Amino acid sequence: MTKSHVSPAYNSVMVTEFEKSVERASKLPARKQQVLAALLEQEMDNDERWDQKFEETPHVLEMLVKRAKEQYEAGLCEDL
């Protein structure tokens, strides 16, 4: 979710969950904390890249949504 799509209620829940996770991680050995920090940084970088891609090419996402709807309406989709 981009910042503009985040509701205040969602934000407060996520802050609480994040704080719990940070507190729990702070009790781990330093090496595990470093690994978790690297994973978190990598995930945030990936999120930023996806957000940027969608901002740069909104027409592509719109086209994919249209195609998916057409396939669904044509009965070409299966339940997962």
Steps between C-alpha positions, in 0.01 A plus 500: 500500500624842419478772760199659335305174531570433869221573745585635847348189663719272286801713583447476877458122484812465288700724732398284795584179314829644382591611851429148629720355230783742572482425871510127432787538251698710748531190718668300225877466460663783305561287189130408474406865548730591212341236279149622586601860436642405160182310411283793605708745298482270198121471534458877531722554195290250303180676607638834388600355162152349448335829599723687257428255218124531551526879511703503178268262312142536630366416154658154517327420828171631363543282191569192715191568712287537186640176356439312826139623514442396139643154567289465814182606320580258215522214753871446441598524867512219755462524875824456687 
